[in-house]
Amino acid sequence: QGYNTTPRSIAKWNRAVKENAATDYSCARAVSAYIFPVHGGQPRIVRIPMHKKFDFEPEVPRYSEDMDVERWFPFGFKHECVTRLPGLGDPLRNPYTIFWSPQDEDVVSNECVWKLGWRTHRGNIIVVRHGTRGNGCITNMSSADRGLTDIVLSR
């Protein structure tokens, strides 16, 4: 589970996805997401390519189901779309999908989440943002999304 989750490894991965974008359509349609890695301390932006089966027409929207996240979850994953924060009535402007590992004993503990003072968690966590139109399409995340991402995950 900790495979390639150090800051250097994530940076190398992001460069490889960017460099392959010219020849690999799944990389060309990659989306920026936040990873809370098992190693490396801080959440980081990571480029997630689309599955090879994805329809690569330029205007085709990207959905969370189209993302190829298996690299970050060797023991499988679960995901859920968050549209509002618990205890608040208003929906989030942008829904978020959270991918996480099964919480089995053979999955490595997440140092990043622990250092942030949140509950104990095993495996990587990836968060991707959806567009504001309510159609489920995913959009790129930026460093400006970090604060809200922290709030969403801490609940």
N, CA, C and O of each residue as an XYZ file, in Angstrom:
620
protein
N       0.817     -1.196      0.000
C       0.000      0.000      0.000
C       0.858      1.256      0.000
O       0.454      2.283     -0.546
N       2.021      1.186      0.599
C       2.890      2.343      0.625
C       3.720      2.490     -0.627
O       4.550      3.394     -0.724
N       3.504      1.611     -1.587
C       4.277      1.610     -2.818
C       4.223      2.978     -3.494
O       3.158      3.474     -3.861
N       5.392      3.563     -3.643
C       5.535      4.833     -4.365
C       4.681      5.969     -3.821
O       4.058      6.697     -4.594
N       4.642      6.130     -2.511
C       3.865      7.240     -1.963
C       4.737      8.270     -1.263
O       4.215      9.132     -0.557
N       6.042      8.203     -1.440
C       6.907      9.244     -0.891
C       6.774     10.487     -1.772
O       6.361     10.376     -2.927
N       7.115     11.663     -1.252
C       7.009     12.884     -2.073
C       7.778     12.776     -3.393
O       7.276     13.201     -4.434
N       8.972     12.219     -3.362
C       9.775     12.089     -4.579
C       9.092     11.155     -5.582
O       9.067     11.440     -6.780
N       8.543     10.049     -5.097
C       7.874      9.093     -5.985
C       6.623      9.685     -6.620
O       6.351      9.450     -7.797
N       5.866     10.450     -5.847
C       4.655     11.079     -6.389
C       5.032     12.124     -7.438
O       4.383     12.215     -8.480
N       6.074     12.912     -7.173
C       6.533     13.903     -8.155
C       6.995     13.213     -9.440
O       6.701     13.680    -10.540
N       7.714     12.110     -9.296
C       8.179     11.352    -10.462
C       6.985     10.804    -11.252
O       6.967     10.858    -12.481
N       5.998     10.280    -10.538
C       4.778      9.771    -11.171
C       4.072     10.878    -11.958
O       3.693     10.673    -13.111
N       3.894     12.055    -11.338
C       3.222     13.168    -12.004
C       3.964     13.589    -13.275
O       3.334     13.877    -14.292
N       5.294     13.625    -13.222
C       6.087     13.956    -14.413
C       5.872     12.919    -15.516
O       5.721     13.268    -16.687
N       5.859     11.647    -15.131
C       5.673     10.578    -16.120
C       4.303     10.677    -16.790
O       4.195     10.499    -18.003
N       3.267     10.956    -16.018
C       1.922     11.104    -16.590
C       1.909     12.278    -17.565
O       1.356     12.177    -18.660
N       2.517     13.388    -17.164
C       2.564     14.570    -18.034
C       3.352     14.288    -19.312
O       2.920     14.662    -20.402
N       4.502     13.630    -19.184
C       5.336     13.321    -20.346
C       4.650     12.344    -21.304
O       4.851     12.425    -22.516
N       3.851     11.435    -20.777
C       3.172     10.441    -21.610
C       1.881     10.959    -22.233
O       1.261     10.264    -23.038
N       1.474     12.158    -21.875
C       0.201     12.697    -22.360
C       0.151     12.813    -23.879
O      -0.923     12.698    -24.470
N       1.291     13.038    -24.517
C       1.309     13.192    -25.977
C       1.030     11.884    -26.708
O       0.505     11.896    -27.821
N       1.377     10.759    -26.094
C       1.234      9.467    -26.775
C       0.220      8.535    -26.126
O      -0.181      7.546    -26.739
N      -0.199      8.825    -24.916
C      -1.108      7.948    -24.178
C      -2.362      8.738    -23.812
O      -2.322      9.622    -22.957
N      -3.474      8.409    -24.468
C      -4.705      9.163    -24.238
C      -5.191      9.084    -22.797
O      -5.798     10.033    -22.301
N      -4.937      7.977    -22.122
C      -5.378      7.881    -20.729
C      -4.636      8.896    -19.868
O      -5.203      9.416    -18.907
N      -3.380      9.185    -20.195
C      -2.606     10.202    -19.467
C      -3.012     11.611    -19.898
O      -3.015     12.537    -19.086
N      -3.353     11.769    -21.170
C      -3.768     13.087    -21.667
C      -5.037     13.560    -20.975
O      -5.231     14.763    -20.800
N      -5.891     12.648    -20.586
C      -7.150     12.999    -19.915
C      -7.058     12.850    -18.398
O      -8.081     12.825    -17.713
N      -5.831     12.751    -17.869
C      -5.636     12.592    -16.424
C      -6.238     13.772    -15.671
O      -6.364     14.872    -16.208
N      -6.603     13.526    -14.429
C      -7.198     14.554    -13.586
C      -6.317     14.746    -12.353
O      -5.705     13.799    -11.860
N      -6.264     15.980    -11.867
C      -5.529     16.278    -10.635
C      -6.428     15.987     -9.444
O      -7.569     16.445     -9.387
N      -5.908     15.230     -8.505
C      -6.647     14.867     -7.295
C      -5.704     15.028     -6.106
O      -4.495     15.176     -6.285
N      -6.249     15.000     -4.913
C      -5.414     15.008     -3.712
C      -5.215     13.585     -3.239
O      -6.160     12.798     -3.185
N      -3.964     13.257     -2.893
C      -3.673     11.983     -2.253
C      -3.184     12.269     -0.844
O      -2.333     13.132     -0.624
N      -3.735     11.533      0.099
C      -3.251     11.519      1.474
C      -2.488     10.205      1.580
O      -3.074      9.165      1.883
N      -1.155     10.251      1.325
C      -0.373      9.023      1.166
C      -0.013      8.365      2.490
O       0.067      9.024      3.526
N       0.204      7.055      2.437
C       0.609      6.340      3.651
C       1.991      6.775      4.108
O       2.291      6.706      5.300
N       2.837      7.218      3.192
C       4.165      7.741      3.521
C       4.297      9.131      2.921
O       3.663      9.435      1.910
N       5.109      9.971      3.530
C       5.376     11.262      2.919
C       4.830     12.446      3.669
O       5.140     13.584      3.319
N       4.037     12.225      4.681
C       3.663     13.306      5.585
C       2.539     14.221      5.172
O       1.586     14.372      5.937
N       2.590     14.842      4.011
C       1.611     15.850      3.626
C       0.742     15.380      2.462
O       1.196     14.609      1.616
N      -0.506     15.843      2.419
C      -1.326     15.584      1.236
C      -0.686     16.253      0.021
O      -0.062     17.306      0.148
N      -0.838     15.654     -1.134
C      -0.218     16.163     -2.356
C      -1.183     16.031     -3.526
O      -2.089     15.198     -3.528
N      -0.956     16.880     -4.518
C      -1.681     16.733     -5.781
C      -1.043     15.579     -6.547
O       0.181     15.494     -6.652
N      -1.872     14.703     -7.076
C      -1.389     13.585     -7.887
C      -2.223     13.540     -9.164
O      -3.427     13.796     -9.139
N      -1.581     13.216    -10.267
C      -2.279     13.084    -11.549
C      -2.773     11.647    -11.686
O      -1.987     10.704    -11.603
N      -4.069     11.486    -11.894
C      -4.679     10.164    -12.030
C      -5.148      9.997    -13.480
O      -6.048     10.709    -13.925
N      -4.536      9.051    -14.221
C      -4.989      8.812    -15.596
C      -6.352      8.126    -15.613
O      -6.836      7.632    -14.594
N      -6.948      8.109    -16.785
C      -8.207      7.407    -16.972
C      -7.918      5.954    -17.343
O      -6.833      5.632    -17.827
N      -8.902      5.079    -17.111
C      -8.781      3.688    -17.553
C      -8.599      3.664    -19.063
O      -9.068      4.557    -19.768
N      -7.925      2.653    -19.547
C      -7.717      2.504    -20.994
C      -9.044      2.344    -21.739
O      -9.133      2.669    -22.923
N     -10.076      1.843    -21.050
C     -11.380      1.641    -21.691
C     -12.180      2.942    -21.834
O     -13.236      2.956    -22.466
N     -11.677      4.032    -21.246
C     -12.345      5.330    -21.278
C     -12.514      5.807    -22.716
O     -11.629      5.591    -23.544
N     -13.638      6.453    -23.023
C     -13.885      7.018    -24.351
C     -13.110      8.329    -24.460
O     -13.399      9.278    -23.731
N     -12.140      8.394    -25.352
C     -11.208      9.511    -25.386
C     -11.589     10.633    -26.345
O     -10.711     11.359    -26.812
N     -12.845     10.790    -26.644
C     -13.269     11.929    -27.450
C     -13.064     13.202    -26.627
O     -13.299     13.190    -25.418
N     -12.634     14.289    -27.248
C     -12.289     15.509    -26.500
C     -13.405     16.072    -25.631
O     -13.123     16.574    -24.543
N     -14.641     16.009    -26.059
C     -15.735     16.608    -25.294
C     -16.381     15.649    -24.296
O     -17.285     16.045    -23.561
N     -15.938     14.418    -24.261
C     -16.543     13.436    -23.368
C     -16.151     13.768    -21.929
O     -14.963     13.899    -21.635
N     -17.123     13.907    -21.029
C     -16.788     14.217    -19.635
C     -16.098     13.044    -18.948
O     -16.248     11.892    -19.356
N     -15.342     13.354    -17.902
C     -14.667     12.330    -17.099
C     -15.466     12.136    -15.811
O     -15.913     13.103    -15.193
N     -15.638     10.882    -15.418
C     -16.342     10.546    -14.186
C     -15.392      9.802    -13.260
O     -14.380      9.263    -13.708
N     -15.710      9.771    -11.973
C     -14.817      9.111    -11.012
C     -14.640      7.633    -11.341
O     -13.582      7.069    -11.064
N     -15.642      6.999    -11.922
C     -15.544      5.584    -12.290
C     -14.553      5.355    -13.430
O     -14.089      4.233    -13.632
N     -14.227      6.414    -14.176
C     -13.289      6.314    -15.293
C     -11.834      6.404    -14.852
O     -10.930      6.114    -15.635
N     -11.602      6.801    -13.612
C     -10.235      6.991    -13.120
C      -9.553      5.656    -12.854
O     -10.180      4.714    -12.368
N      -8.276      5.583    -13.176
C      -7.481      4.378    -12.940
C      -6.719      4.542    -11.620
O      -5.560      4.954    -11.614
N      -7.373      4.219    -10.512
C      -6.786      4.425     -9.179
C      -6.156      3.162     -8.592
O      -5.640      3.197     -7.475
N      -6.190      2.057     -9.322
C      -5.722      0.780     -8.771
C      -4.273      0.825     -8.293
O      -3.924      0.134     -7.336
N      -3.424      1.623     -8.937
C      -2.020      1.734     -8.530
C      -1.892      2.108     -7.054
O      -0.990      1.632     -6.365
N      -2.779      2.943     -6.584
C      -2.705      3.457     -5.220
C      -3.439      2.562     -4.224
O      -3.349      2.781     -3.016
N      -4.162      1.559     -4.716
C      -4.956      0.681     -3.855
C      -4.764     -0.784     -4.243
O      -5.673     -1.390     -4.809
N      -3.603     -1.363     -3.951
C      -3.338     -2.744     -4.377
C      -4.243     -3.787     -3.719
O      -4.367     -4.898     -4.235
N      -4.876     -3.454     -2.596
C      -5.766     -4.393     -1.908
C      -7.233     -4.086     -2.185
O      -8.121     -4.576     -1.488
N      -7.478     -3.271     -3.211
C      -8.840     -2.881     -3.533
C      -9.182     -1.542     -2.902
O      -8.399     -0.989     -2.130
N     -10.352     -1.026     -3.236
C     -10.752      0.273     -2.700
C     -12.263      0.368     -2.645
O     -12.990     -0.410     -3.264
N     -12.705      1.350     -1.883
C     -14.110      1.734     -1.823
C     -14.157      3.214     -2.174
O     -13.138      3.901     -2.102
N     -15.310      3.700     -2.545
C     -15.432      5.133     -2.813
C     -16.840      5.601     -2.499
O     -17.802      4.833     -2.530
N     -16.929      6.882     -2.197
C     -18.214      7.486     -1.870
C     -18.190      8.947     -2.292
O     -17.172      9.626     -2.156
N     -19.305      9.417     -2.799
C     -19.437     10.821     -3.171
C     -20.023     11.593     -1.987
O     -21.048     11.207     -1.426
N     -19.361     12.679     -1.622
C     -19.809     13.529     -0.514
C     -20.417     14.789     -1.121
O     -19.737     15.530     -1.830
N     -21.696     15.031     -0.842
C     -22.379     16.200     -1.396
C     -22.645     17.281     -0.353
O     -22.923     18.429     -0.699
N     -22.558     16.911      0.920
C     -22.746     17.887      2.004
C     -22.000     17.414      3.237
O     -21.751     16.220      3.404
N     -21.648     18.342      4.085
C     -20.959     17.994      5.324
C     -21.979     17.606      6.380
O     -23.045     18.217      6.459
N     -21.674     16.602      7.194
C     -22.588     16.212      8.269
C     -22.878     17.398      9.195
O     -21.966     18.108      9.619
N     -24.137     17.593      9.493
C     -24.532     18.661     10.401
C     -24.784     19.996      9.719
O     -25.233     20.940     10.369
N     -24.508     20.097      8.435
C     -24.762     21.336      7.701
C     -25.856     21.091      6.676
O     -25.863     20.058      6.006
N     -26.767     22.025      6.552
C     -27.894     21.845      5.650
C     -27.583     22.088      4.187
O     -28.121     21.407      3.314
N     -26.720     23.049      3.913
C     -26.442     23.411      2.527
C     -25.513     22.406      1.865
O     -24.569     21.926      2.492
N     -25.775     22.086      0.604
C     -24.864     21.179     -0.110
C     -23.549     21.892     -0.439
O     -23.491     23.120     -0.501
N     -22.511     21.105     -0.646
C     -21.228     21.653     -1.073
C     -21.357     22.198     -2.489
O     -22.099     21.642     -3.298
N     -20.659     23.259     -2.793
C     -20.679     23.807     -4.156
C     -20.175     22.765     -5.148
O     -20.747     22.588     -6.223
N     -19.107     22.084     -4.778
C     -18.562     20.995     -5.585
C     -18.605     19.723     -4.753
O     -17.985     19.674     -3.690
N     -19.310     18.699     -5.196
C     -19.220     17.411     -4.495
C     -17.810     16.834     -4.648
O     -17.078     17.205     -5.566
N     -17.441     15.937     -3.755
C     -16.141     15.274     -3.789
C     -16.353     13.771     -3.716
O     -17.238     13.301     -3.001
N     -15.545     13.017     -4.452
C     -15.527     11.570     -4.292
C     -14.260     11.208     -3.549
O     -13.171     11.673     -3.887
N     -14.411     10.376     -2.536
C     -13.290      9.925     -1.718
C     -13.076      8.444     -1.988
O     -14.007      7.645     -1.885
N     -11.845      8.082     -2.334
C     -11.431      6.694     -2.514
C     -10.591      6.319     -1.306
O      -9.737      7.098     -0.882
N     -10.824      5.122     -0.739
C     -10.023      4.668      0.390
C      -9.851      3.160      0.329
O     -10.567      2.456     -0.383
N      -8.885      2.692      1.093
C      -8.566      1.258      1.144
C      -9.453      0.547      2.144
O      -9.961      1.169      3.076
N      -9.647     -0.761      1.960
C     -10.305     -1.534      3.005
C      -9.470     -1.426      4.279
O      -8.244     -1.354      4.204
N     -10.088     -1.416      5.401
C      -9.382     -1.221      6.670
C      -8.959     -2.555      7.278
O      -9.227     -2.827      8.449
N      -8.297     -3.381      6.474
C      -7.811     -4.688      6.912
C      -6.457     -4.546      7.595
O      -5.747     -3.561      7.388
N      -6.107     -5.529      8.404
C      -4.845     -5.480      9.140
C      -3.625     -5.553      8.239
O      -2.557     -5.083      8.632
N      -3.740     -6.123      7.047
C      -2.577     -6.224      6.161
C      -2.320     -4.934      5.372
O      -1.367     -4.872      4.596
N      -3.148     -3.917      5.556
C      -2.974     -2.630      4.890
C      -2.192     -1.700      5.824
O      -2.474     -1.632      7.021
N      -1.215     -0.991      5.270
C      -0.329     -0.113      6.034
C      -1.099      1.076      6.611
O      -1.989      1.616      5.955
N      -0.759      1.483      7.836
C      -1.370      2.666      8.452
C      -0.970      3.925      7.690
O       0.141      4.013      7.167
N      -1.863      4.882      7.631
C      -1.638      6.120      6.897
C      -1.000      7.156      7.820
O      -1.664      7.708      8.699
N       0.297      7.417      7.614
C       1.032      8.389      8.428
C       0.524      9.814      8.206
O       0.487     10.613      9.141
N       0.139     10.127      6.992
C      -0.325     11.471      6.655
C      -1.559     11.838      7.478
O      -1.614     12.912      8.076
N      -2.535     10.955      7.506
C      -3.767     11.194      8.258
C      -3.465     11.278      9.753
O      -4.033     12.109     10.462
N      -2.572     10.418     10.222
C      -2.203     10.416     11.634
C      -1.536     11.738     12.017
O      -1.834     12.293     13.075
N      -0.640     12.248     11.171
C       0.056     13.511     11.452
C      -0.897     14.701     11.437
O      -0.638     15.708     12.097
N      -1.987     14.597     10.697
C      -2.983     15.664     10.679
C      -3.895     15.611     11.908
O      -4.726     16.497     12.106
N      -3.736     14.573     12.728
C      -4.508     14.462     13.959
C      -5.882     13.855     13.788
O      -6.724     13.974     14.678
N      -6.125     13.206     12.663
C      -7.410     12.565     12.437
C      -7.374     11.141     12.948
O      -6.335     10.645     13.384
N      -8.511     10.501     12.888
C      -8.596      9.120     13.360
C      -7.652      8.210     12.564
O      -7.252      8.533     11.445
N      -7.317      7.102     13.150
C      -6.430      6.141     12.508
C      -7.074      5.617     11.228
O      -8.260      5.288     11.199
N      -6.276      5.548     10.184
C      -6.767      5.061      8.897
C      -5.676      4.216      8.257
O      -4.489      4.485      8.443
N      -6.065      3.218      7.519
C      -5.106      2.363      6.812
C      -5.211      2.614      5.313
O      -6.305      2.747      4.766
N      -4.044      2.675      4.654
C      -4.003      2.832      3.206
C      -4.119      4.275      2.749
O      -4.373      5.184      3.539
N      -3.928      4.454      1.458
C      -4.017      5.776      0.848
C      -5.459      6.265      0.803
O      -6.406      5.479      0.853
N      -5.598      7.576      0.709
C      -6.894      8.212      0.477
C      -6.706      9.140     -0.717
O      -5.744      9.906     -0.768
N      -7.613      9.071     -1.664
C      -7.595      9.985     -2.807
C      -8.931     10.711     -2.842
O      -9.991     10.106     -2.683
N      -8.859     12.029     -3.054
C     -10.058     12.858     -3.120
C     -10.075     13.556     -4.475
O      -9.086     14.165     -4.884
N     -11.193     13.463     -5.155
C     -11.366     14.118     -6.453
C     -12.606     15.008     -6.388
O     -13.595     14.666     -5.740
N     -12.540     16.140     -7.061
C     -13.633     17.114     -7.047
C     -14.504     16.939     -8.283
O     -14.020     16.616     -9.368
N     -15.794     17.161     -8.092
C     -16.755     17.149     -9.198
C     -17.078     18.585     -9.588
O     -16.857     19.517     -8.814
N     -17.602     18.750    -10.790
C     -18.016     20.066    -11.256
C     -19.246     20.557    -10.516
O     -19.867     19.808     -9.763
N     -19.593     21.811    -10.732
C     -20.709     22.434    -10.018
C     -22.063     22.189    -10.669
O     -23.087     22.558    -10.094
N     -22.100     21.592    -11.827
C     -23.367     21.443    -12.554
C     -24.197     20.245    -12.114
O     -25.302     20.045    -12.617
N     -23.690     19.457    -11.196
C     -24.456     18.328    -10.692
C     -24.557     17.161    -11.647
O     -25.421     16.301    -11.476
N     -23.687     17.108    -12.658
C     -23.764     16.017    -13.624
C     -22.763     14.903    -13.338
O     -22.676     13.947    -14.109
N     -22.013     15.004    -12.256
C     -21.086     13.948    -11.867
C     -19.716     14.020    -12.502
O     -18.846     13.216    -12.166
N     -19.495     14.958    -13.412
C     -18.187     15.078    -14.073
C     -17.123     15.498    -13.065
O     -17.382     16.304    -12.171
N     -15.927     14.943    -13.219
C     -14.835     15.317    -12.327
C     -14.020     16.445    -12.944
O     -13.938     16.578    -14.165
N     -13.424     17.249    -12.081
C     -12.604     18.375    -12.511
C     -11.273     18.321    -11.778
O     -11.124     17.605    -10.788
N     -10.318     19.079    -12.270
C      -9.005     19.134    -11.628
C      -9.073     19.875    -10.306
O      -9.811     20.849    -10.156
N      -8.292     19.396     -9.354
C      -8.177     20.067     -8.062
C      -6.912     20.910     -8.071
O      -5.973     20.646     -8.822
N      -6.908     21.926     -7.224
C      -5.728     22.771     -7.084
C      -5.404     22.910     -5.604
O      -6.120     22.384     -4.752
N      -4.338     23.611     -5.306
C      -3.956     23.794     -3.903
C      -5.032     24.554     -3.134
O      -5.110     24.428     -1.912
N      -5.856     25.334     -3.815
C      -6.938     26.062     -3.156
C      -7.997     25.123     -2.574
O      -8.740     25.516     -1.675
N      -8.072     23.899     -3.071
C      -9.056     22.927     -2.588
C      -8.623     22.233     -1.303
O      -9.425     21.531     -0.687
N      -7.389     22.412     -0.893
C      -6.844     21.665      0.242
C      -7.638     21.896      1.525
O      -7.949     20.937      2.231
N      -7.971     23.146      1.841
C      -8.685     23.441      3.083
C     -10.019     22.725      3.173
O     -10.324     22.104      4.191
N     -10.811     22.804      2.124
C     -12.115     22.139      2.135
C     -11.953     20.627      2.134
O     -12.743     19.916      2.756
N     -10.938     20.134      1.441
C     -10.669     18.695      1.439
C     -10.369     18.211      2.851
O     -10.854     17.157      3.261
N      -9.582     18.966      3.589
C      -9.285     18.612      4.981
C     -10.560     18.556      5.819
O     -10.736     17.647      6.630
N     -11.443     19.524      5.620
C     -12.698     19.554      6.384
C     -13.566     18.356      6.025
O     -14.123     17.704      6.908
N     -13.684     18.066      4.737
C     -14.505     16.930      4.292
C     -13.995     15.634      4.911
O     -14.786     14.831      5.407
N     -12.678     15.423      4.886
C     -12.121     14.175      5.412
C     -12.154     14.097      6.931
O     -12.260     13.005      7.489
N     -12.066     15.225      7.601
C     -12.037     15.188      9.064
C     -13.403     14.874      9.658
O     -13.500     14.518     10.832
N     -14.454     15.000      8.863
C     -15.808     14.708      9.348
C     -16.046     13.243      9.205
O     -17.123     12.756      9.550
